[in-house]
Amino acid sequence: MEGITVVAGIPIPSTSPWFLGVVAFHVALGLVCVVAGLGAMLAVKGRGRHSRYGTIYFWFLFGVFVTMTALSVARWQEDQHLFLLGALSFGAAVSARQVLRLGPATRTRLRIHVVGMATSYILLLTAFYVDNGKSLPLWKELPTIAYWILPTAVGLPILIGALVRHPLIRPSRRRAG
């Protein structure tokens, strides 16, 4: 794979039609993940809209994982870190989804689900910024380490807030005595 193709100011390290086609599909899948993940976060929890957005997020993330795997294998030396981020993101989503399928939605299972899905989303965004931050407005002015840290720095307080405030998962307050 030689040459560079620039799309919307973002350099893609190939001129191969196959590679560019997979990248285009990968980007489309990723955009749906970002929107569906946000929809699931903002929706009232439980069956209905939250579950629909969550299912869309999960299956489109599966597509992101498959296309990311193909792209990483094609450029393994340069992209193995992206493969690791993608595998961790999809693994967190699989774990988060399965924990609710294995039994009743207890407080502990709900916490694991929330932490897993939030971790998946944070890793998805981290991979995006690590790969593309150097080409994005504002982000390109930041040091490279920021691409690795900022998604977690923003996402972790939101996750902690959800764990502390959501009535179904916040720690129970038992009275002594």
C-alpha positions in Angstrom: 0.0 0.0 0.0 1.6 3.1 -1.2 0.5 6.7 -1.5 -1.8 8.8 0.4 -5.4 9.8 -0.3 -6.7 12.9 1.5 -10.5 13.0 2.3 -11.9 16.0 4.1 -8.4 17.0 5.2 -7.7 13.6 6.7 -4.8 11.6 5.1 -5.6 8.0 4.4 -2.3 6.0 4.0 -3.3 4.3 0.7 -4.6 4.7 -2.8 -5.9 1.1 -3.0 -9.6 1.1 -3.9 -10.1 -1.9 -1.7 -8.5 -0.2 1.3 -10.4 3.1 0.7 -13.7 1.3 0.3 -13.2 -0.5 3.7 -12.2 2.8 5.3 -15.4 4.5 3.9 -17.6 1.7 5.3 -15.7 1.7 8.6 -16.2 5.4 9.0 -20.0 5.1 8.2 -20.3 2.3 10.8 -18.3 4.4 13.4 -20.6 7.4 12.9 -23.7 5.3 13.5 -22.0 3.9 16.7 -21.3 7.4 18.0 -24.9 8.5 17.4 -26.5 5.3 18.7 -24.2 5.2 21.8 -25.2 8.8 22.6 -28.9 7.9 22.0 -28.6 5.0 24.4 -26.9 7.1 27.1 -29.6 9.8 26.9 -32.6 7.6 26.6 -34.6 6.4 29.6 -33.0 3.1 30.7 -34.8 -0.2 30.2 -36.7 -1.8 27.3 -37.7 0.5 24.5 -35.6 3.3 23.1 -32.5 2.6 25.3 -32.5 -1.1 24.2 -33.0 -0.2 20.5 -30.1 2.3 20.5 -28.0 -0.1 22.5 -28.6 -2.9 20.0 -27.8 -0.6 17.1 -24.6 0.5 18.9 -23.6 -3.1 19.6 -24.1 -4.5 16.0 -22.5 -1.5 14.3 -19.6 -1.7 16.7 -19.3 -5.3 15.6 -19.0 -4.0 12.0 -16.4 -1.4 13.2 -14.5 -4.2 14.8 -14.5 -6.4 11.7 -13.5 -3.5 9.4 -10.9 -2.3 11.9 -9.4 -5.8 12.0 -9.1 -5.9 8.2 -7.6 -2.4 8.1 -5.2 -3.2 10.9 -4.0 -6.5 9.4 -3.3 -4.6 6.1 -1.1 -2.2 8.0 -0.1 -4.2 11.1 3.1 -2.4 11.9 1.4 1.0 11.9 -2.0 0.0 13.3 -1.6 -2.7 15.8 -2.4 -0.3 18.6 -5.7 0.5 16.9 -6.5 -3.2 16.7 -5.9 -3.5 20.5 -8.2 -0.5 21.2 -10.9 -1.9 18.9 -10.7 -5.4 20.4 -10.9 -3.9 23.9 -13.9 -1.7 22.9 -15.8 -4.6 21.4 -14.9 -7.0 24.2 -16.2 -4.5 26.8 -19.5 -4.2 24.8 -19.8 -8.0 24.5 -19.3 -8.3 28.3 -21.7 -5.5 29.1 -24.4 -7.0 26.8 -24.0 -10.5 28.1 -24.1 -9.7 31.8 -27.8 -8.6 31.4 -28.6 -11.7 29.3 -27.3 -14.1 31.9 -29.8 -13.4 34.5 -32.0 -10.9 36.3 -31.0 -7.2 36.1 -29.6 -6.9 39.6 -27.9 -3.7 40.8 -24.5 -5.4 40.3 -25.3 -6.6 36.8 -26.5 -3.1 35.9 -23.4 -1.5 37.2 -21.2 -4.0 35.2 -23.4 -3.2 32.1 -23.0 0.5 32.5 -19.2 0.4 33.1 -18.7 -2.0 30.2 -20.7 0.1 27.7 -19.1 3.3 28.9 -15.7 1.7 28.6 -16.6 0.5 25.1 -17.7 4.0 24.0 -14.6 5.7 25.5 -12.3 3.2 23.7 -14.1 3.8 20.4 -13.6 7.5 20.7 -10.0 7.0 21.9 -9.2 4.9 18.8 -10.7 7.6 16.6 -8.7 10.4 18.1 -5.5 8.5 18.3 -5.8 7.7 14.5 -7.2 11.0 13.4 -6.5 13.7 16.0 -3.4 15.0 14.2 -5.6 15.9 11.2 -8.6 17.4 13.1 -9.2 21.1 13.8 -8.3 22.1 17.3 -7.1 18.5 18.1 -4.1 18.9 15.8 -2.9 21.6 18.2 -2.8 19.2 21.1 0.1 16.9 22.1 -0.3 13.3 20.9 -0.8 12.1 24.5 -4.0 14.1 24.6 -5.6 11.8 22.0 -5.0 8.9 24.4 -6.1 10.7 27.6 -8.9 13.2 26.8 -11.7 10.7 25.9 -11.2 9.0 29.3 -10.8 12.4 31.1 -14.2 13.4 29.7 -15.9 10.0 29.9 -14.9 8.9 33.3 -16.5 11.7 35.3 -19.7 11.1 33.3 -19.6 7.4 34.1 -18.9 8.0 37.8 -21.8 10.5 37.9 -24.1 7.8 36.4 -23.0 5.2 38.9 -23.6 7.6 41.8 -26.9 9.2 40.7 -28.9 6.6 38.7 -31.5 5.2 41.0 -31.2 1.6 39.7 -27.4 1.4 40.2 -26.4 3.9 42.8 -25.1 2.4 46.0 -27.9 1.5 48.4 -28.0 3.5 51.6 -28.6 1.0 54.4 -29.3 2.2 57.9 -27.2 0.9 60.7 -28.8 -0.6 63.7 
